[in-house]
Amino acid sequence: MYAKLLFHALLFFVLVPGVLVSLPPGGSKLVVAGVHAIVFAVVSHLVWHLVFPRR
């Protein structure tokens, strides 16, 4: 349980717009936030299942 919480907290921090990258460059705040929300959801789902496979 704590692993999942820590995983998502760290991933959220890394994918906050402006920490590593802002996608798309020069986009409005709303567009950047939307793109980062989609990236977070996709990366979170894929990496979670790769790192912690179902038993």
VENJO-V128484 format. One record per pair of residues at least 4 apart in sequence whose ideal C-beta (glycine too) atoms are under 7 Angstrom apart, sorted by sequence separation. I is the first residue (numbers start at 0). J is the second residue. If there is no record, write none. Layout:
i:I j:J
i:I j:J
//
This chain:
i:0 j:4
i:1 j:5
i:2 j:6
i:3 j:7
i:4 j:8
i:5 j:9
i:6 j:10
i:7 j:11
i:8 j:12
i:9 j:13
i:10 j:14
i:11 j:15
i:17 j:21
i:26 j:30
i:27 j:31
i:28 j:32
i:29 j:33
i:30 j:34
i:31 j:35
i:32 j:36
i:33 j:37
i:34 j:38
i:35 j:39
i:36 j:40
i:37 j:41
i:38 j:42
i:39 j:43
i:40 j:44
i:41 j:45
i:42 j:46
i:43 j:47
i:44 j:48
i:45 j:49
i:46 j:50
i:47 j:51
i:48 j:52
i:13 j:18
i:16 j:21
i:26 j:31
i:12 j:18
i:13 j:19
i:23 j:30
i:22 j:31
i:21 j:31
i:23 j:34
i:22 j:34
i:22 j:35
i:16 j:31
i:16 j:32
i:22 j:38
i:16 j:35
i:14 j:35
i:14 j:38
i:14 j:39
i:11 j:39
i:14 j:42
i:10 j:39
i:10 j:42
i:10 j:43
i:7 j:43
i:6 j:47
//
